[in-house]
């Protein structure tokens, strides 16, 4: 069972990981959402890459009813998309 995942160590996109890590408290809520997405990818048995993180974030966005949480998920998704190559 996974107790605590170091999100930054399992992400393959080190530039994206570094962006969130260096943002500190500025992106605290988004970092939590990213961590949840990475955890979901790992628990699904998939590779932790931007494509799977994006799919996890979209799934979370589709299932949330909390408008504020949806905004945080959307902002996280936008950041991940900025760091993702066009061919994904």
PDB file of N, CA, C and O in Angstrom, chain B, residues numbered from 101:
ATOM      1  N   UNK B 101       0.840  -1.180   0.000  1.00  0.00           N
ATOM      2  CA  UNK B 101       0.000   0.000   0.000  1.00  0.00           C
ATOM      3  C   UNK B 101       0.885   1.243   0.000  1.00  0.00           C
ATOM      4  O   UNK B 101       1.935   1.274   0.643  1.00  0.00           O
ATOM      5  N   UNK B 102       0.445   2.265  -0.731  1.00  0.00           N
ATOM      6  CA  UNK B 102       1.193   3.501  -0.804  1.00  0.00           C
ATOM      7  C   UNK B 102       0.820   4.392   0.373  1.00  0.00           C
ATOM      8  O   UNK B 102      -0.354   4.705   0.575  1.00  0.00           O
ATOM      9  N   UNK B 103       1.812   4.796   1.140  1.00  0.00           N
ATOM     10  CA  UNK B 103       1.542   5.660   2.286  1.00  0.00           C
ATOM     11  C   UNK B 103       1.710   7.123   1.914  1.00  0.00           C
ATOM     12  O   UNK B 103       0.851   7.950   2.221  1.00  0.00           O
ATOM     13  N   UNK B 104       2.794   7.438   1.267  1.00  0.00           N
ATOM     14  CA  UNK B 104       3.050   8.804   0.854  1.00  0.00           C
ATOM     15  C   UNK B 104       3.904   8.765  -0.399  1.00  0.00           C
ATOM     16  O   UNK B 104       4.940   8.101  -0.440  1.00  0.00           O
ATOM     17  N   UNK B 105       3.469   9.469  -1.402  1.00  0.00           N
ATOM     18  CA  UNK B 105       4.182   9.478  -2.671  1.00  0.00           C
ATOM     19  C   UNK B 105       4.886  10.816  -2.821  1.00  0.00           C
ATOM     20  O   UNK B 105       4.274  11.870  -2.651  1.00  0.00           O
ATOM     21  N   UNK B 106       6.171  10.771  -3.137  1.00  0.00           N
ATOM     22  CA  UNK B 106       6.894  11.984  -3.468  1.00  0.00           C
ATOM     23  C   UNK B 106       6.610  12.261  -4.939  1.00  0.00           C
ATOM     24  O   UNK B 106       7.242  11.685  -5.825  1.00  0.00           O
ATOM     25  N   UNK B 107       5.664  13.139  -5.181  1.00  0.00           N
ATOM     26  CA  UNK B 107       5.187  13.424  -6.533  1.00  0.00           C
ATOM     27  C   UNK B 107       6.337  13.796  -7.457  1.00  0.00           C
ATOM     28  O   UNK B 107       6.403  13.334  -8.596  1.00  0.00           O
ATOM     29  N   UNK B 108       7.228  14.621  -6.969  1.00  0.00           N
ATOM     30  CA  UNK B 108       8.300  15.122  -7.827  1.00  0.00           C
ATOM     31  C   UNK B 108       9.278  14.030  -8.241  1.00  0.00           C
ATOM     32  O   UNK B 108       9.879  14.116  -9.312  1.00  0.00           O
ATOM     33  N   UNK B 109       9.443  13.022  -7.425  1.00  0.00           N
ATOM     34  CA  UNK B 109      10.403  11.970  -7.766  1.00  0.00           C
ATOM     35  C   UNK B 109       9.849  10.971  -8.776  1.00  0.00           C
ATOM     36  O   UNK B 109      10.624  10.319  -9.476  1.00  0.00           O
ATOM     37  N   UNK B 110       8.528  10.836  -8.867  1.00  0.00           N
ATOM     38  CA  UNK B 110       7.950   9.860  -9.793  1.00  0.00           C
ATOM     39  C   UNK B 110       7.535  10.468 -11.127  1.00  0.00           C
ATOM     40  O   UNK B 110       7.233   9.736 -12.070  1.00  0.00           O
ATOM     41  N   UNK B 111       7.516  11.778 -11.218  1.00  0.00           N
ATOM     42  CA  UNK B 111       7.123  12.424 -12.472  1.00  0.00           C
ATOM     43  C   UNK B 111       8.252  12.335 -13.487  1.00  0.00           C
ATOM     44  O   UNK B 111       9.418  12.550 -13.157  1.00  0.00           O
ATOM     45  N   UNK B 112       7.893  12.016 -14.729  1.00  0.00           N
ATOM     46  CA  UNK B 112       8.903  11.921 -15.781  1.00  0.00           C
ATOM     47  C   UNK B 112       9.255  13.286 -16.357  1.00  0.00           C
ATOM     48  O   UNK B 112      10.360  13.470 -16.867  1.00  0.00           O
ATOM     49  N   UNK B 113       8.345  14.239 -16.286  1.00  0.00           N
ATOM     50  CA  UNK B 113       8.595  15.584 -16.799  1.00  0.00           C
ATOM     51  C   UNK B 113       9.214  16.416 -15.680  1.00  0.00           C
ATOM     52  O   UNK B 113       8.510  16.988 -14.848  1.00  0.00           O
ATOM     53  N   UNK B 114      10.526  16.472 -15.677  1.00  0.00           N
ATOM     54  CA  UNK B 114      11.237  17.163 -14.596  1.00  0.00           C
ATOM     55  C   UNK B 114      11.034  18.674 -14.640  1.00  0.00           C
ATOM     56  O   UNK B 114      11.090  19.329 -13.599  1.00  0.00           O
ATOM     57  N   UNK B 115      10.796  19.246 -15.833  1.00  0.00           N
ATOM     58  CA  UNK B 115      10.534  20.684 -15.920  1.00  0.00           C
ATOM     59  C   UNK B 115       9.210  21.020 -15.241  1.00  0.00           C
ATOM     60  O   UNK B 115       9.117  22.009 -14.513  1.00  0.00           O
ATOM     61  N   UNK B 116       8.194  20.206 -15.477  1.00  0.00           N
ATOM     62  CA  UNK B 116       6.895  20.401 -14.833  1.00  0.00           C
ATOM     63  C   UNK B 116       7.018  20.217 -13.327  1.00  0.00           C
ATOM     64  O   UNK B 116       6.495  21.016 -12.551  1.00  0.00           O
ATOM     65  N   UNK B 117       7.701  19.178 -12.927  1.00  0.00           N
ATOM     66  CA  UNK B 117       7.917  18.910 -11.510  1.00  0.00           C
ATOM     67  C   UNK B 117       8.624  20.086 -10.843  1.00  0.00           C
ATOM     68  O   UNK B 117       8.235  20.522  -9.760  1.00  0.00           O
ATOM     69  N   UNK B 118       9.652  20.586 -11.491  1.00  0.00           N
ATOM     70  CA  UNK B 118      10.420  21.708 -10.962  1.00  0.00           C
ATOM     71  C   UNK B 118       9.557  22.968 -10.847  1.00  0.00           C
ATOM     72  O   UNK B 118       9.667  23.716  -9.875  1.00  0.00           O
ATOM     73  N   UNK B 119       8.707  23.195 -11.835  1.00  0.00           N
ATOM     74  CA  UNK B 119       7.824  24.366 -11.818  1.00  0.00           C
ATOM     75  C   UNK B 119       6.940  24.357 -10.569  1.00  0.00           C
ATOM     76  O   UNK B 119       6.842  25.361  -9.864  1.00  0.00           O
ATOM     77  N   UNK B 120       6.301  23.223 -10.302  1.00  0.00           N
ATOM     78  CA  UNK B 120       5.440  23.119  -9.125  1.00  0.00           C
ATOM     79  C   UNK B 120       6.256  23.201  -7.843  1.00  0.00           C
ATOM     80  O   UNK B 120       5.848  23.857  -6.885  1.00  0.00           O
ATOM     81  N   UNK B 121       7.400  22.541  -7.822  1.00  0.00           N
ATOM     82  CA  UNK B 121       8.243  22.531  -6.626  1.00  0.00           C
ATOM     83  C   UNK B 121       8.725  23.941  -6.285  1.00  0.00           C
ATOM     84  O   UNK B 121       8.714  24.337  -5.119  1.00  0.00           O
ATOM     85  N   UNK B 122       9.146  24.695  -7.299  1.00  0.00           N
ATOM     86  CA  UNK B 122       9.680  26.036  -7.075  1.00  0.00           C
ATOM     87  C   UNK B 122       8.597  27.073  -6.793  1.00  0.00           C
ATOM     88  O   UNK B 122       8.891  28.137  -6.248  1.00  0.00           O
ATOM     89  N   UNK B 123       7.356  26.780  -7.154  1.00  0.00           N
ATOM     90  CA  UNK B 123       6.265  27.736  -6.936  1.00  0.00           C
ATOM     91  C   UNK B 123       5.895  27.845  -5.461  1.00  0.00           C
ATOM     92  O   UNK B 123       5.342  28.856  -5.028  1.00  0.00           O
ATOM     93  N   UNK B 124       6.198  26.817  -4.703  1.00  0.00           N
ATOM     94  CA  UNK B 124       5.923  26.851  -3.264  1.00  0.00           C
ATOM     95  C   UNK B 124       4.461  27.093  -2.953  1.00  0.00           C
ATOM     96  O   UNK B 124       3.579  26.454  -3.528  1.00  0.00           O
ATOM     97  N   UNK B 125       4.208  28.020  -2.038  1.00  0.00           N
ATOM     98  CA  UNK B 125       2.842  28.303  -1.586  1.00  0.00           C
ATOM     99  C   UNK B 125       1.972  28.941  -2.666  1.00  0.00           C
ATOM    100  O   UNK B 125       0.745  28.894  -2.580  1.00  0.00           O
ATOM    101  N   UNK B 126       2.590  29.528  -3.671  1.00  0.00           N
ATOM    102  CA  UNK B 126       1.833  30.169  -4.744  1.00  0.00           C
ATOM    103  C   UNK B 126       0.906  29.174  -5.443  1.00  0.00           C
ATOM    104  O   UNK B 126      -0.206  29.527  -5.838  1.00  0.00           O
ATOM    105  N   UNK B 127       1.362  27.942  -5.593  1.00  0.00           N
ATOM    106  CA  UNK B 127       0.559  26.893  -6.233  1.00  0.00           C
ATOM    107  C   UNK B 127       0.276  25.745  -5.266  1.00  0.00           C
ATOM    108  O   UNK B 127       0.257  24.581  -5.666  1.00  0.00           O
ATOM    109  N   UNK B 128       0.059  26.072  -4.010  1.00  0.00           N
ATOM    110  CA  UNK B 128      -0.152  25.027  -2.996  1.00  0.00           C
ATOM    111  C   UNK B 128      -1.371  24.164  -3.315  1.00  0.00           C
ATOM    112  O   UNK B 128      -1.293  22.937  -3.253  1.00  0.00           O
ATOM    113  N   UNK B 129      -2.493  24.795  -3.655  1.00  0.00           N
ATOM    114  CA  UNK B 129      -3.699  24.026  -3.961  1.00  0.00           C
ATOM    115  C   UNK B 129      -3.517  23.185  -5.221  1.00  0.00           C
ATOM    116  O   UNK B 129      -3.951  22.034  -5.283  1.00  0.00           O
ATOM    117  N   UNK B 130      -2.872  23.773  -6.215  1.00  0.00           N
ATOM    118  CA  UNK B 130      -2.634  23.058  -7.462  1.00  0.00           C
ATOM    119  C   UNK B 130      -1.668  21.896  -7.253  1.00  0.00           C
ATOM    120  O   UNK B 130      -1.799  20.853  -7.893  1.00  0.00           O
ATOM    121  N   UNK B 131      -0.702  22.075  -6.361  1.00  0.00           N
ATOM    122  CA  UNK B 131       0.235  20.989  -6.054  1.00  0.00           C
ATOM    123  C   UNK B 131      -0.480  19.809  -5.408  1.00  0.00           C
ATOM    124  O   UNK B 131      -0.151  18.653  -5.674  1.00  0.00           O
ATOM    125  N   UNK B 132      -1.453  20.102  -4.564  1.00  0.00           N
ATOM    126  CA  UNK B 132      -2.247  19.032  -3.949  1.00  0.00           C
ATOM    127  C   UNK B 132      -3.028  18.287  -5.027  1.00  0.00           C
ATOM    128  O   UNK B 132      -3.072  17.056  -5.028  1.00  0.00           O
ATOM    129  N   UNK B 133      -3.640  19.028  -5.938  1.00  0.00           N
ATOM    130  CA  UNK B 133      -4.403  18.411  -7.030  1.00  0.00           C
ATOM    131  C   UNK B 133      -3.482  17.577  -7.910  1.00  0.00           C
ATOM    132  O   UNK B 133      -3.839  16.469  -8.310  1.00  0.00           O
ATOM    133  N   UNK B 134      -2.302  18.102  -8.212  1.00  0.00           N
ATOM    134  CA  UNK B 134      -1.334  17.346  -9.006  1.00  0.00           C
ATOM    135  C   UNK B 134      -0.942  16.066  -8.281  1.00  0.00           C
ATOM    136  O   UNK B 134      -0.856  15.003  -8.897  1.00  0.00           O
ATOM    137  N   UNK B 135      -0.704  16.161  -6.987  1.00  0.00           N
ATOM    138  CA  UNK B 135      -0.358  14.980  -6.199  1.00  0.00           C
ATOM    139  C   UNK B 135      -1.452  13.931  -6.226  1.00  0.00           C
ATOM    140  O   UNK B 135      -1.174  12.735  -6.308  1.00  0.00           O
ATOM    141  N   UNK B 136      -2.703  14.381  -6.155  1.00  0.00           N
ATOM    142  CA  UNK B 136      -3.829  13.450  -6.228  1.00  0.00           C
ATOM    143  C   UNK B 136      -3.888  12.782  -7.599  1.00  0.00           C
ATOM    144  O   UNK B 136      -4.153  11.585  -7.702  1.00  0.00           O
ATOM    145  N   UNK B 137      -3.640  13.561  -8.647  1.00  0.00           N
ATOM    146  CA  UNK B 137      -3.665  13.005 -10.003  1.00  0.00           C
ATOM    147  C   UNK B 137      -2.560  11.973 -10.180  1.00  0.00           C
ATOM    148  O   UNK B 137      -2.794  10.905 -10.745  1.00  0.00           O
ATOM    149  N   UNK B 138      -1.358  12.284  -9.701  1.00  0.00           N
ATOM    150  CA  UNK B 138      -0.236  11.344  -9.797  1.00  0.00           C
ATOM    151  C   UNK B 138      -0.543  10.078  -9.002  1.00  0.00           C
ATOM    152  O   UNK B 138      -0.268   8.971  -9.465  1.00  0.00           O
ATOM    153  N   UNK B 139      -1.104  10.236  -7.819  1.00  0.00           N
ATOM    154  CA  UNK B 139      -1.479   9.076  -7.006  1.00  0.00           C
ATOM    155  C   UNK B 139      -2.500   8.213  -7.739  1.00  0.00           C
ATOM    156  O   UNK B 139      -2.391   6.987  -7.738  1.00  0.00           O
ATOM    157  N   UNK B 140      -3.487   8.844  -8.362  1.00  0.00           N
ATOM    158  CA  UNK B 140      -4.495   8.100  -9.124  1.00  0.00           C
ATOM    159  C   UNK B 140      -3.870   7.328 -10.277  1.00  0.00           C
ATOM    160  O   UNK B 140      -4.255   6.191 -10.549  1.00  0.00           O
ATOM    161  N   UNK B 141      -2.911   7.940 -10.950  1.00  0.00           N
ATOM    162  CA  UNK B 141      -2.220   7.273 -12.063  1.00  0.00           C
ATOM    163  C   UNK B 141      -1.469   6.049 -11.550  1.00  0.00           C
ATOM    164  O   UNK B 141      -1.535   4.977 -12.151  1.00  0.00           O
ATOM    165  N   UNK B 142      -0.761   6.211 -10.448  1.00  0.00           N
ATOM    166  CA  UNK B 142       0.008   5.099  -9.875  1.00  0.00           C
ATOM    167  C   UNK B 142      -0.920   3.978  -9.424  1.00  0.00           C
ATOM    168  O   UNK B 142      -0.660   2.805  -9.692  1.00  0.00           O
ATOM    169  N   UNK B 143      -2.000   4.339  -8.739  1.00  0.00           N
ATOM    170  CA  UNK B 143      -2.937   3.325  -8.250  1.00  0.00           C
ATOM    171  C   UNK B 143      -3.621   2.581  -9.393  1.00  0.00           C
ATOM    172  O   UNK B 143      -4.033   1.432  -9.231  1.00  0.00           O
ATOM    173  N   UNK B 144      -3.742   3.235 -10.545  1.00  0.00           N
ATOM    174  CA  UNK B 144      -4.325   2.583 -11.721  1.00  0.00           C
ATOM    175  C   UNK B 144      -3.312   1.669 -12.408  1.00  0.00           C
ATOM    176  O   UNK B 144      -3.663   0.917 -13.317  1.00  0.00           O
ATOM    177  N   UNK B 145      -2.056   1.739 -11.969  1.00  0.00           N
ATOM    178  CA  UNK B 145      -1.014   0.900 -12.555  1.00  0.00           C
ATOM    179  C   UNK B 145      -0.449   1.452 -13.848  1.00  0.00           C
ATOM    180  O   UNK B 145       0.197   0.730 -14.608  1.00  0.00           O
ATOM    181  N   UNK B 146      -0.688   2.734 -14.103  1.00  0.00           N
ATOM    182  CA  UNK B 146      -0.201   3.361 -15.331  1.00  0.00           C
ATOM    183  C   UNK B 146       1.124   4.075 -15.093  1.00  0.00           C
ATOM    184  O   UNK B 146       1.517   4.330 -13.955  1.00  0.00           O
ATOM    185  N   UNK B 147       1.800   4.391 -16.188  1.00  0.00           N
ATOM    186  CA  UNK B 147       3.037   5.170 -16.112  1.00  0.00           C
ATOM    187  C   UNK B 147       2.694   6.610 -15.745  1.00  0.00           C
ATOM    188  O   UNK B 147       1.687   7.156 -16.198  1.00  0.00           O
ATOM    189  N   UNK B 148       3.538   7.210 -14.927  1.00  0.00           N
ATOM    190  CA  UNK B 148       3.331   8.609 -14.550  1.00  0.00           C
ATOM    191  C   UNK B 148       3.959   9.478 -15.627  1.00  0.00           C
ATOM    192  O   UNK B 148       5.158   9.754 -15.602  1.00  0.00           O
ATOM    193  N   UNK B 149       3.134   9.903 -16.566  1.00  0.00           N
ATOM    194  CA  UNK B 149       3.579  10.812 -17.618  1.00  0.00           C
ATOM    195  C   UNK B 149       2.501  11.880 -17.797  1.00  0.00           C
ATOM    196  O   UNK B 149       1.410  11.770 -17.237  1.00  0.00           O
ATOM    197  N   UNK B 150       2.811  12.898 -18.570  1.00  0.00           N
ATOM    198  CA  UNK B 150       1.880  14.012 -18.706  1.00  0.00           C
ATOM    199  C   UNK B 150       0.528  13.573 -19.255  1.00  0.00           C
ATOM    200  O   UNK B 150      -0.512  14.060 -18.811  1.00  0.00           O
ATOM    201  N   UNK B 151       0.537  12.657 -20.218  1.00  0.00           N
ATOM    202  CA  UNK B 151      -0.722  12.199 -20.810  1.00  0.00           C
ATOM    203  C   UNK B 151      -1.634  11.601 -19.741  1.00  0.00           C
ATOM    204  O   UNK B 151      -2.814  11.945 -19.671  1.00  0.00           O
ATOM    205  N   UNK B 152      -1.099  10.717 -18.916  1.00  0.00           N
ATOM    206  CA  UNK B 152      -1.916  10.082 -17.885  1.00  0.00           C
ATOM    207  C   UNK B 152      -2.316  11.058 -16.777  1.00  0.00           C
ATOM    208  O   UNK B 152      -3.396  10.937 -16.199  1.00  0.00           O
ATOM    209  N   UNK B 153      -1.449  12.016 -16.486  1.00  0.00           N
ATOM    210  CA  UNK B 153      -1.805  13.054 -15.510  1.00  0.00           C
ATOM    211  C   UNK B 153      -2.960  13.893 -16.059  1.00  0.00           C
ATOM    212  O   UNK B 153      -3.902  14.211 -15.333  1.00  0.00           O
ATOM    213  N   UNK B 154      -2.884  14.249 -17.340  1.00  0.00           N
ATOM    214  CA  UNK B 154      -3.947  15.025 -17.983  1.00  0.00           C
ATOM    215  C   UNK B 154      -5.269  14.260 -17.936  1.00  0.00           C
ATOM    216  O   UNK B 154      -6.308  14.829 -17.600  1.00  0.00           O
ATOM    217  N   UNK B 155      -5.228  12.978 -18.271  1.00  0.00           N
ATOM    218  CA  UNK B 155      -6.449  12.167 -18.240  1.00  0.00           C
ATOM    219  C   UNK B 155      -7.036  12.099 -16.834  1.00  0.00           C
ATOM    220  O   UNK B 155      -8.254  12.157 -16.663  1.00  0.00           O
ATOM    221  N   UNK B 156      -6.180  11.977 -15.837  1.00  0.00           N
ATOM    222  CA  UNK B 156      -6.642  11.942 -14.450  1.00  0.00           C
ATOM    223  C   UNK B 156      -7.267  13.276 -14.048  1.00  0.00           C
ATOM    224  O   UNK B 156      -8.302  13.308 -13.383  1.00  0.00           O
ATOM    225  N   UNK B 157      -6.636  14.373 -14.455  1.00  0.00           N
ATOM    226  CA  UNK B 157      -7.175  15.697 -14.131  1.00  0.00           C
ATOM    227  C   UNK B 157      -8.522  15.930 -14.817  1.00  0.00           C
ATOM    228  O   UNK B 157      -9.437  16.489 -14.213  1.00  0.00           O
ATOM    229  N   UNK B 158      -8.646  15.505 -16.071  1.00  0.00           N
ATOM    230  CA  UNK B 158      -9.920  15.646 -16.782  1.00  0.00           C
ATOM    231  C   UNK B 158     -11.008  14.844 -16.079  1.00  0.00           C
ATOM    232  O   UNK B 158     -12.133  15.318 -15.917  1.00  0.00           O
ATOM    233  N   UNK B 159     -10.669  13.639 -15.668  1.00  0.00           N
ATOM    234  CA  UNK B 159     -11.632  12.803 -14.943  1.00  0.00           C
ATOM    235  C   UNK B 159     -12.073  13.484 -13.648  1.00  0.00           C
ATOM    236  O   UNK B 159     -13.257  13.480 -13.311  1.00  0.00           O
ATOM    237  N   UNK B 160     -11.127  14.060 -12.934  1.00  0.00           N
ATOM    238  CA  UNK B 160     -11.459  14.774 -11.693  1.00  0.00           C
ATOM    239  C   UNK B 160     -12.335  15.987 -11.979  1.00  0.00           C
ATOM    240  O   UNK B 160     -13.285  16.267 -11.248  1.00  0.00           O
ATOM    241  N   UNK B 161     -12.006  16.698 -13.044  1.00  0.00           N
ATOM    242  CA  UNK B 161     -12.774  17.885 -13.417  1.00  0.00           C
ATOM    243  C   UNK B 161     -14.212  17.513 -13.774  1.00  0.00           C
ATOM    244  O   UNK B 161     -15.153  18.224 -13.420  1.00  0.00           O
ATOM    245  N   UNK B 162     -14.371  16.404 -14.472  1.00  0.00           N
ATOM    246  CA  UNK B 162     -15.709  15.960 -14.872  1.00  0.00           C
ATOM    247  C   UNK B 162     -16.549  15.493 -13.691  1.00  0.00           C
ATOM    248  O   UNK B 162     -17.776  15.576 -13.731  1.00  0.00           O
ATOM    249  N   UNK B 163     -15.905  15.007 -12.651  1.00  0.00           N
ATOM    250  CA  UNK B 163     -16.659  14.419 -11.542  1.00  0.00           C
ATOM    251  C   UNK B 163     -16.872  15.353 -10.350  1.00  0.00           C
ATOM    252  O   UNK B 163     -17.659  15.036  -9.458  1.00  0.00           O
ATOM    253  N   UNK B 164     -16.192  16.489 -10.319  1.00  0.00           N
ATOM    254  CA  UNK B 164     -16.359  17.382  -9.170  1.00  0.00           C
ATOM    255  C   UNK B 164     -17.617  18.237  -9.325  1.00  0.00           C
ATOM    256  O   UNK B 164     -17.979  18.643 -10.429  1.00  0.00           O
ATOM    257  N   UNK B 165     -18.261  18.495  -8.213  1.00  0.00           N
ATOM    258  CA  UNK B 165     -19.424  19.386  -8.200  1.00  0.00           C
ATOM    259  C   UNK B 165     -19.087  20.702  -7.498  1.00  0.00           C
ATOM    260  O   UNK B 165     -19.892  21.634  -7.489  1.00  0.00           O
ATOM    261  N   UNK B 166     -17.905  20.768  -6.919  1.00  0.00           N
ATOM    262  CA  UNK B 166     -17.432  21.952  -6.204  1.00  0.00           C
ATOM    263  C   UNK B 166     -16.817  22.927  -7.213  1.00  0.00           C
ATOM    264  O   UNK B 166     -15.812  22.618  -7.852  1.00  0.00           O
ATOM    265  N   UNK B 167     -17.422  24.092  -7.348  1.00  0.00           N
ATOM    266  CA  UNK B 167     -16.980  25.077  -8.331  1.00  0.00           C
ATOM    267  C   UNK B 167     -15.559  25.561  -8.042  1.00  0.00           C
ATOM    268  O   UNK B 167     -14.766  25.734  -8.968  1.00  0.00           O
ATOM    269  N   UNK B 168     -15.237  25.776  -6.789  1.00  0.00           N
ATOM    270  CA  UNK B 168     -13.901  26.241  -6.417  1.00  0.00           C
ATOM    271  C   UNK B 168     -12.867  25.163  -6.730  1.00  0.00           C
ATOM    272  O   UNK B 168     -11.806  25.460  -7.280  1.00  0.00           O
ATOM    273  N   UNK B 169     -13.172  23.915  -6.383  1.00  0.00           N
ATOM    274  CA  UNK B 169     -12.262  22.806  -6.672  1.00  0.00           C
ATOM    275  C   UNK B 169     -12.095  22.637  -8.181  1.00  0.00           C
ATOM    276  O   UNK B 169     -10.997  22.345  -8.653  1.00  0.00           O
ATOM    277  N   UNK B 170     -13.168  22.816  -8.932  1.00  0.00           N
ATOM    278  CA  UNK B 170     -13.089  22.712 -10.391  1.00  0.00           C
ATOM    279  C   UNK B 170     -12.132  23.759 -10.947  1.00  0.00           C
ATOM    280  O   UNK B 170     -11.392  23.484 -11.891  1.00  0.00           O
ATOM    281  N   UNK B 171     -12.142  24.951 -10.370  1.00  0.00           N
ATOM    282  CA  UNK B 171     -11.242  26.011 -10.821  1.00  0.00           C
ATOM    283  C   UNK B 171      -9.784  25.649 -10.548  1.00  0.00           C
ATOM    284  O   UNK B 171      -8.914  25.910 -11.379  1.00  0.00           O
ATOM    285  N   UNK B 172      -9.515  25.056  -9.397  1.00  0.00           N
ATOM    286  CA  UNK B 172      -8.147  24.635  -9.055  1.00  0.00           C
ATOM    287  C   UNK B 172      -7.699  23.508  -9.988  1.00  0.00           C
ATOM    288  O   UNK B 172      -6.564  23.509 -10.463  1.00  0.00           O
ATOM    289  N   UNK B 173      -8.576  22.562 -10.245  1.00  0.00           N
ATOM    290  CA  UNK B 173      -8.245  21.458 -11.157  1.00  0.00           C
ATOM    291  C   UNK B 173      -7.978  22.013 -12.552  1.00  0.00           C
ATOM    292  O   UNK B 173      -7.019  21.607 -13.208  1.00  0.00           O
ATOM    293  N   UNK B 174      -8.815  22.934 -13.006  1.00  0.00           N
ATOM    294  CA  UNK B 174      -8.653  23.534 -14.333  1.00  0.00           C
ATOM    295  C   UNK B 174      -7.314  24.259 -14.434  1.00  0.00           C
ATOM    296  O   UNK B 174      -6.616  24.135 -15.441  1.00  0.00           O
ATOM    297  N   UNK B 175      -6.955  25.009 -13.406  1.00  0.00           N
ATOM    298  CA  UNK B 175      -5.678  25.731 -13.424  1.00  0.00           C
ATOM    299  C   UNK B 175      -4.510  24.741 -13.456  1.00  0.00           C
ATOM    300  O   UNK B 175      -3.528  24.959 -14.167  1.00  0.00           O
ATOM    301  N   UNK B 176      -4.617  23.662 -12.691  1.00  0.00           N
ATOM    302  CA  UNK B 176      -3.579  22.625 -12.690  1.00  0.00           C
ATOM    303  C   UNK B 176      -3.465  22.000 -14.071  1.00  0.00           C
ATOM    304  O   UNK B 176      -2.360  21.794 -14.574  1.00  0.00           O
ATOM    305  N   UNK B 177      -4.597  21.701 -14.680  1.00  0.00           N
ATOM    306  CA  UNK B 177      -4.623  21.122 -16.021  1.00  0.00           C
ATOM    307  C   UNK B 177      -3.970  22.061 -17.033  1.00  0.00           C
ATOM    308  O   UNK B 177      -3.209  21.611 -17.890  1.00  0.00           O
ATOM    309  N   UNK B 178      -4.256  23.345 -16.946  1.00  0.00           N
ATOM    310  CA  UNK B 178      -3.654  24.322 -17.856  1.00  0.00           C
ATOM    311  C   UNK B 178      -2.134  24.338 -17.720  1.00  0.00           C
ATOM    312  O   UNK B 178      -1.422  24.422 -18.720  1.00  0.00           O
ATOM    313  N   UNK B 179      -1.641  24.257 -16.500  1.00  0.00           N
ATOM    314  CA  UNK B 179      -0.191  24.248 -16.278  1.00  0.00           C
ATOM    315  C   UNK B 179       0.430  22.994 -16.879  1.00  0.00           C
ATOM    316  O   UNK B 179       1.449  23.071 -17.566  1.00  0.00           O
ATOM    317  N   UNK B 180      -0.178  21.846 -16.625  1.00  0.00           N
ATOM    318  CA  UNK B 180       0.353  20.589 -17.171  1.00  0.00           C
ATOM    319  C   UNK B 180       0.347  20.641 -18.697  1.00  0.00           C
ATOM    320  O   UNK B 180       1.302  20.195 -19.334  1.00  0.00           O
ATOM    321  N   UNK B 181      -0.711  21.175 -19.282  1.00  0.00           N
ATOM    322  CA  UNK B 181      -0.788  21.268 -20.744  1.00  0.00           C
ATOM    323  C   UNK B 181       0.311  22.161 -21.316  1.00  0.00           C
ATOM    324  O   UNK B 181       0.833  21.887 -22.396  1.00  0.00           O
ATOM    325  N   UNK B 182       0.662  23.220 -20.602  1.00  0.00           N
ATOM    326  CA  UNK B 182       1.750  24.093 -21.070  1.00  0.00           C
ATOM    327  C   UNK B 182       3.081  23.360 -21.142  1.00  0.00           C
ATOM    328  O   UNK B 182       3.934  23.704 -21.960  1.00  0.00           O
ATOM    329  N   UNK B 183       3.263  22.361 -20.300  1.00  0.00           N
ATOM    330  CA  UNK B 183       4.516  21.611 -20.260  1.00  0.00           C
ATOM    331  C   UNK B 183       4.462  20.329 -21.081  1.00  0.00           C
ATOM    332  O   UNK B 183       5.380  19.511 -21.010  1.00  0.00           O
ATOM    333  N   UNK B 184       3.402  20.144 -21.856  1.00  0.00           N
ATOM    334  CA  UNK B 184       3.224  18.906 -22.605  1.00  0.00           C
ATOM    335  C   UNK B 184       3.452  19.149 -24.086  1.00  0.00           C
ATOM    336  O   UNK B 184       2.936  20.111 -24.655  1.00  0.00           O
ATOM    337  N   UNK B 185       4.231  18.269 -24.707  1.00  0.00           N
ATOM    338  CA  UNK B 185       4.492  18.367 -26.143  1.00  0.00           C
ATOM    339  C   UNK B 185       3.191  18.188 -26.916  1.00  0.00           C
ATOM    340  O   UNK B 185       2.261  17.539 -26.436  1.00  0.00           O
ATOM    341  N   UNK B 186       3.130  18.756 -28.099  1.00  0.00           N
ATOM    342  CA  UNK B 186       1.922  18.704 -28.920  1.00  0.00           C
ATOM    343  C   UNK B 186       1.555  17.309 -29.385  1.00  0.00           C
ATOM    344  O   UNK B 186       0.400  17.065 -29.732  1.00  0.00           O
ATOM    345  N   UNK B 187       2.502  16.394 -29.401  1.00  0.00           N
ATOM    346  CA  UNK B 187       2.241  15.071 -29.966  1.00  0.00           C
ATOM    347  C   UNK B 187       1.701  14.065 -28.965  1.00  0.00           C
ATOM    348  O   UNK B 187       1.616  12.878 -29.280  1.00  0.00           O
ATOM    349  N   UNK B 188       1.333  14.506 -27.766  1.00  0.00           N
ATOM    350  CA  UNK B 188       0.828  13.572 -26.753  1.00  0.00           C
ATOM    351  C   UNK B 188      -0.608  13.231 -27.030  1.00  0.00           C
ATOM    352  O   UNK B 188      -1.213  12.457 -26.288  1.00  0.00           O
TER     353      UNK B 188
END
